[in-house]
Amino acid sequence: MADDPVICTCLDMCRSEIVEGIKTHGCKTIEDIGDAIEAGAVCGSCHDDLQELLDEVNGK
C-alpha cells in the first residue's frame, strides 16, 4: 500500500507498525527499535528510513 510502505523488508514491517513501535516503546535509537520490535536488526538496509521515522516521531 502506497500510504503505508514496507520499511523493513526482512521482516515485512510497514511504516505504521514501526511508528507505533517507536511510540509504544519510547525508542530513541535504531538499536532501541531493533530491541523492541526487531525492525532493522537483520540486514540493516532500512537504517536510513528508520532514522527518518525516529526523527519524525521524536520531533528532530
MARGU-125840 format. One record per atom (N, C-alpha, C): residue number from 0; atom name; x, y, z. Coordinates in nm, 4 decimals. Layout:
{k = NUM; a = CA; xx = X; yy = Y; zz = Z};
...
This chain:
{k = 0; a = N; xx = 0.0845; yy = -0.1180; zz = 0.0000};
{k = 0; a = CA; xx = 0.0000; yy = 0.0000; zz = 0.0000};
{k = 0; a = C; xx = 0.0888; yy = 0.1239; zz = 0.0000};
{k = 1; a = N; xx = 0.0568; yy = 0.2196; zz = -0.0849};
{k = 1; a = CA; xx = 0.1412; yy = 0.3369; zz = -0.1043};
{k = 1; a = C; xx = 0.1506; yy = 0.4250; zz = 0.0202};
{k = 2; a = N; xx = 0.0407; yy = 0.4405; zz = 0.0956};
{k = 2; a = CA; xx = 0.0461; yy = 0.5279; zz = 0.2115};
{k = 2; a = C; xx = 0.0987; yy = 0.4573; zz = 0.3360};
{k = 3; a = N; xx = 0.1286; yy = 0.3306; zz = 0.3268};
{k = 3; a = CA; xx = 0.1888; yy = 0.2569; zz = 0.4380};
{k = 3; a = C; xx = 0.2946; yy = 0.1622; zz = 0.3812};
{k = 4; a = N; xx = 0.4035; yy = 0.2205; zz = 0.3315};
{k = 4; a = CA; xx = 0.5050; yy = 0.1385; zz = 0.2651};
{k = 4; a = C; xx = 0.5790; yy = 0.0460; zz = 0.3605};
{k = 5; a = N; xx = 0.6272; yy = -0.0635; zz = 0.3055};
{k = 5; a = CA; xx = 0.7133; yy = -0.1533; zz = 0.3816};
{k = 5; a = C; xx = 0.8475; yy = -0.0838; zz = 0.4000};
{k = 6; a = N; xx = 0.8918; yy = -0.0729; zz = 0.5228};
{k = 6; a = CA; xx = 1.0197; yy = -0.0094; zz = 0.5551};
{k = 6; a = C; xx = 1.1263; yy = -0.1165; zz = 0.5768};
{k = 7; a = N; xx = 1.0949; yy = -0.2147; zz = 0.6594};
{k = 7; a = CA; xx = 1.1879; yy = -0.3241; zz = 0.6882};
{k = 7; a = C; xx = 1.1453; yy = -0.4446; zz = 0.6045};
{k = 8; a = N; xx = 1.2152; yy = -0.4665; zz = 0.4941};
{k = 8; a = CA; xx = 1.1765; yy = -0.5755; zz = 0.4041};
{k = 8; a = C; xx = 1.2078; yy = -0.7123; zz = 0.4628};
{k = 9; a = N; xx = 1.3085; yy = -0.7229; zz = 0.5455};
{k = 9; a = CA; xx = 1.3432; yy = -0.8525; zz = 0.6052};
{k = 9; a = C; xx = 1.2278; yy = -0.9081; zz = 0.6891};
{k = 10; a = N; xx = 1.1609; yy = -0.8194; zz = 0.7620};
{k = 10; a = CA; xx = 1.0513; yy = -0.8616; zz = 0.8498};
{k = 10; a = C; xx = 0.9151; yy = -0.8199; zz = 0.7951};
{k = 11; a = N; xx = 0.9145; yy = -0.7607; zz = 0.6749};
{k = 11; a = CA; xx = 0.7905; yy = -0.7162; zz = 0.6103};
{k = 11; a = C; xx = 0.7105; yy = -0.6245; zz = 0.7032};
{k = 12; a = N; xx = 0.7804; yy = -0.5253; zz = 0.7615};
{k = 12; a = CA; xx = 0.7161; yy = -0.4332; zz = 0.8551};
{k = 12; a = C; xx = 0.6891; yy = -0.2997; zz = 0.7868};
{k = 13; a = N; xx = 0.5653; yy = -0.2577; zz = 0.7959};
{k = 13; a = CA; xx = 0.5221; yy = -0.1323; zz = 0.7347};
{k = 13; a = C; xx = 0.5525; yy = -0.0129; zz = 0.8255};
{k = 14; a = N; xx = 0.5479; yy = 0.1035; zz = 0.7631};
{k = 14; a = CA; xx = 0.5748; yy = 0.2294; zz = 0.8324};
{k = 14; a = C; xx = 0.4888; yy = 0.2424; zz = 0.9588};
{k = 15; a = N; xx = 0.3591; yy = 0.2166; zz = 0.9467};
{k = 15; a = CA; xx = 0.2690; yy = 0.2352; zz = 1.0609};
{k = 15; a = C; xx = 0.3051; yy = 0.1447; zz = 1.1781};
{k = 16; a = N; xx = 0.3464; yy = 0.0219; zz = 1.1495};
{k = 16; a = CA; xx = 0.3854; yy = -0.0711; zz = 1.2560};
{k = 16; a = C; xx = 0.5093; yy = -0.0205; zz = 1.3288};
{k = 17; a = N; xx = 0.6038; yy = 0.0319; zz = 1.2523};
{k = 17; a = CA; xx = 0.7288; yy = 0.0796; zz = 1.3115};
{k = 17; a = C; xx = 0.7045; yy = 0.2064; zz = 1.3923};
{k = 18; a = N; xx = 0.6246; yy = 0.2986; zz = 1.3387};
{k = 18; a = CA; xx = 0.5926; yy = 0.4208; zz = 1.4123};
{k = 18; a = C; xx = 0.5231; yy = 0.3863; zz = 1.5442};
{k = 19; a = N; xx = 0.4298; yy = 0.2940; zz = 1.5403};
{k = 19; a = CA; xx = 0.3610; yy = 0.2517; zz = 1.6623};
{k = 19; a = C; xx = 0.4601; yy = 0.1919; zz = 1.7620};
{k = 20; a = N; xx = 0.5534; yy = 0.1106; zz = 1.7125};
{k = 20; a = CA; xx = 0.6551; yy = 0.0524; zz = 1.7994};
{k = 20; a = C; xx = 0.7447; yy = 0.1573; zz = 1.8626};
{k = 21; a = N; xx = 0.7834; yy = 0.2574; zz = 1.7840};
{k = 21; a = CA; xx = 0.8666; yy = 0.3670; zz = 1.8363};
{k = 21; a = C; xx = 0.7936; yy = 0.4376; zz = 1.9496};
{k = 22; a = N; xx = 0.6662; yy = 0.4678; zz = 1.9262};
{k = 22; a = CA; xx = 0.5871; yy = 0.5390; zz = 2.0272};
{k = 22; a = C; xx = 0.5616; yy = 0.4532; zz = 2.1499};
{k = 23; a = N; xx = 0.5220; yy = 0.3290; zz = 2.1297};
{k = 23; a = CA; xx = 0.4870; yy = 0.2395; zz = 2.2400};
{k = 23; a = C; xx = 0.6065; yy = 0.2116; zz = 2.3310};
{k = 24; a = N; xx = 0.7226; yy = 0.1915; zz = 2.2690};
{k = 24; a = CA; xx = 0.8412; yy = 0.1524; zz = 2.3458};
{k = 24; a = C; xx = 0.9346; yy = 0.2694; zz = 2.3763};
{k = 25; a = N; xx = 0.8995; yy = 0.3895; zz = 2.3307};
{k = 25; a = CA; xx = 0.9824; yy = 0.5069; zz = 2.3582};
{k = 25; a = C; xx = 1.1199; yy = 0.4994; zz = 2.2935};
{k = 26; a = N; xx = 1.1266; yy = 0.4435; zz = 2.1751};
{k = 26; a = CA; xx = 1.2547; yy = 0.4245; zz = 2.1065};
{k = 26; a = C; xx = 1.3190; yy = 0.5585; zz = 2.0713};
{k = 27; a = N; xx = 1.4488; yy = 0.5669; zz = 2.0962};
{k = 27; a = CA; xx = 1.5262; yy = 0.6865; zz = 2.0645};
{k = 27; a = C; xx = 1.6361; yy = 0.6575; zz = 1.9630};
{k = 28; a = N; xx = 1.6716; yy = 0.5306; zz = 1.9455};
{k = 28; a = CA; xx = 1.7789; yy = 0.4925; zz = 1.8530};
{k = 28; a = C; xx = 1.7326; yy = 0.3746; zz = 1.7670};
{k = 29; a = N; xx = 1.8079; yy = 0.3517; zz = 1.6596};
{k = 29; a = CA; xx = 1.7802; yy = 0.2360; zz = 1.5750};
{k = 29; a = C; xx = 1.7969; yy = 0.1075; zz = 1.6557};
{k = 30; a = N; xx = 1.8944; yy = 0.1052; zz = 1.7429};
{k = 30; a = CA; xx = 1.9147; yy = -0.0120; zz = 1.8285};
{k = 30; a = C; xx = 1.7928; yy = -0.0352; zz = 1.9187};
{k = 31; a = N; xx = 1.7334; yy = 0.0728; zz = 1.9697};
{k = 31; a = CA; xx = 1.6118; yy = 0.0603; zz = 2.0509};
{k = 31; a = C; xx = 1.5003; yy = -0.0065; zz = 1.9707};
{k = 32; a = N; xx = 1.4863; yy = 0.0347; zz = 1.8440};
{k = 32; a = CA; xx = 1.3824; yy = -0.0238; zz = 1.7588};
{k = 32; a = C; xx = 1.4091; yy = -0.1728; zz = 1.7409};
{k = 33; a = N; xx = 1.5332; yy = -0.2091; zz = 1.7123};
{k = 33; a = CA; xx = 1.5688; yy = -0.3499; zz = 1.6954};
{k = 33; a = C; xx = 1.5402; yy = -0.4318; zz = 1.8194};
{k = 34; a = N; xx = 1.5721; yy = -0.3759; zz = 1.9351};
{k = 34; a = CA; xx = 1.5472; yy = -0.4460; zz = 2.0610};
{k = 34; a = C; xx = 1.3974; yy = -0.4613; zz = 2.0878};
{k = 35; a = N; xx = 1.3202; yy = -0.3580; zz = 2.0547};
{k = 35; a = CA; xx = 1.1778; yy = -0.3570; zz = 2.0871};
{k = 35; a = C; xx = 1.0926; yy = -0.4371; zz = 1.9887};
{k = 36; a = N; xx = 1.1154; yy = -0.4157; zz = 1.8573};
{k = 36; a = CA; xx = 1.0273; yy = -0.4793; zz = 1.7579};
{k = 36; a = C; xx = 1.1037; yy = -0.5522; zz = 1.6480};
{k = 37; a = N; xx = 1.2357; yy = -0.5565; zz = 1.6598};
{k = 37; a = CA; xx = 1.3257; yy = -0.6295; zz = 1.5707};
{k = 37; a = C; xx = 1.3486; yy = -0.5656; zz = 1.4341};
{k = 38; a = N; xx = 1.2737; yy = -0.4614; zz = 1.3975};
{k = 38; a = CA; xx = 1.2964; yy = -0.3940; zz = 1.2693};
{k = 38; a = C; xx = 1.4385; yy = -0.3364; zz = 1.2687};
{k = 39; a = N; xx = 1.5073; yy = -0.3531; zz = 1.1571};
{k = 39; a = CA; xx = 1.6427; yy = -0.3007; zz = 1.1436};
{k = 39; a = C; xx = 1.7503; yy = -0.3885; zz = 1.2026};
{k = 40; a = N; xx = 1.7126; yy = -0.5011; zz = 1.2610};
{k = 40; a = CA; xx = 1.8100; yy = -0.5858; zz = 1.3294};
{k = 40; a = C; xx = 1.8617; yy = -0.7009; zz = 1.2442};
{k = 41; a = N; xx = 1.8147; yy = -0.7119; zz = 1.1195};
{k = 41; a = CA; xx = 1.8571; yy = -0.8240; zz = 1.0362};
{k = 41; a = C; xx = 1.9684; yy = -0.7796; zz = 0.9421};
{k = 42; a = N; xx = 1.9356; yy = -0.7077; zz = 0.8354};
{k = 42; a = CA; xx = 2.0392; yy = -0.6716; zz = 0.7365};
{k = 42; a = C; xx = 2.0866; yy = -0.5272; zz = 0.7479};
{k = 43; a = N; xx = 2.0040; yy = -0.4401; zz = 0.8055};
{k = 43; a = CA; xx = 2.0437; yy = -0.3010; zz = 0.8242};
{k = 43; a = C; xx = 2.0155; yy = -0.2078; zz = 0.7076};
{k = 44; a = N; xx = 1.9599; yy = -0.2588; zz = 0.5990};
{k = 44; a = CA; xx = 1.9382; yy = -0.1731; zz = 0.4822};
{k = 44; a = C; xx = 1.8309; yy = -0.0665; zz = 0.5054};
{k = 45; a = N; xx = 1.7501; yy = -0.0810; zz = 0.6073};
{k = 45; a = CA; xx = 1.6437; yy = 0.0161; zz = 0.6348};
{k = 45; a = C; xx = 1.6844; yy = 0.1208; zz = 0.7391};
{k = 46; a = N; xx = 1.8088; yy = 0.1204; zz = 0.7823};
{k = 46; a = CA; xx = 1.8510; yy = 0.2105; zz = 0.8898};
{k = 46; a = C; xx = 1.8263; yy = 0.3573; zz = 0.8586};
{k = 47; a = N; xx = 1.8509; yy = 0.4008; zz = 0.7343};
{k = 47; a = CA; xx = 1.8254; yy = 0.5412; zz = 0.6989};
{k = 47; a = C; xx = 1.6778; yy = 0.5753; zz = 0.7148};
{k = 48; a = N; xx = 1.5905; yy = 0.4855; zz = 0.6680};
{k = 48; a = CA; xx = 1.4464; yy = 0.5080; zz = 0.6813};
{k = 48; a = C; xx = 1.4038; yy = 0.5051; zz = 0.8278};
{k = 49; a = N; xx = 1.4605; yy = 0.4153; zz = 0.9052};
{k = 49; a = CA; xx = 1.4280; yy = 0.4089; zz = 1.0480};
{k = 49; a = C; xx = 1.4694; yy = 0.5377; zz = 1.1184};
{k = 50; a = N; xx = 1.5857; yy = 0.5907; zz = 1.0818};
{k = 50; a = CA; xx = 1.6318; yy = 0.7157; zz = 1.1432};
{k = 50; a = C; xx = 1.5372; yy = 0.8302; zz = 1.1091};
{k = 51; a = N; xx = 1.4890; yy = 0.8338; zz = 0.9863};
{k = 51; a = CA; xx = 1.3910; yy = 0.9366; zz = 0.9479};
{k = 51; a = C; xx = 1.2639; yy = 0.9253; zz = 1.0316};
{k = 52; a = N; xx = 1.2175; yy = 0.8029; zz = 1.0541};
{k = 52; a = CA; xx = 1.0985; yy = 0.7832; zz = 1.1368};
{k = 52; a = C; xx = 1.1240; yy = 0.8248; zz = 1.2814};
{k = 53; a = N; xx = 1.2416; yy = 0.7903; zz = 1.3341};
{k = 53; a = CA; xx = 1.2762; yy = 0.8318; zz = 1.4699};
{k = 53; a = C; xx = 1.2751; yy = 0.9834; zz = 1.4811};
{k = 54; a = N; xx = 1.3366; yy = 1.0514; zz = 1.3846};
{k = 54; a = CA; xx = 1.3408; yy = 1.1969; zz = 1.3862};
{k = 54; a = C; xx = 1.2007; yy = 1.2570; zz = 1.3794};
{k = 55; a = N; xx = 1.1175; yy = 1.1981; zz = 1.2943};
{k = 55; a = CA; xx = 0.9797; yy = 1.2463; zz = 1.2789};
{k = 55; a = C; xx = 0.9001; yy = 1.2277; zz = 1.4081};
{k = 56; a = N; xx = 0.9052; yy = 1.1098; zz = 1.4644};
{k = 56; a = CA; xx = 0.8273; yy = 1.0792; zz = 1.5851};
{k = 56; a = C; xx = 0.8790; yy = 1.1561; zz = 1.7057};
{k = 57; a = N; xx = 1.0103; yy = 1.1689; zz = 1.7165};
{k = 57; a = CA; xx = 1.0700; yy = 1.2336; zz = 1.8331};
{k = 57; a = C; xx = 1.0930; yy = 1.3838; zz = 1.8134};
{k = 58; a = N; xx = 1.0447; yy = 1.4376; zz = 1.7019};
{k = 58; a = CA; xx = 1.0485; yy = 1.5817; zz = 1.6796};
{k = 58; a = C; xx = 1.1851; yy = 1.6411; zz = 1.6532};
{k = 59; a = N; xx = 1.2683; yy = 1.5694; zz = 1.5774};
{k = 59; a = CA; xx = 1.4020; yy = 1.6238; zz = 1.5465};
{k = 59; a = C; xx = 1.4078; yy = 1.6716; zz = 1.4046};
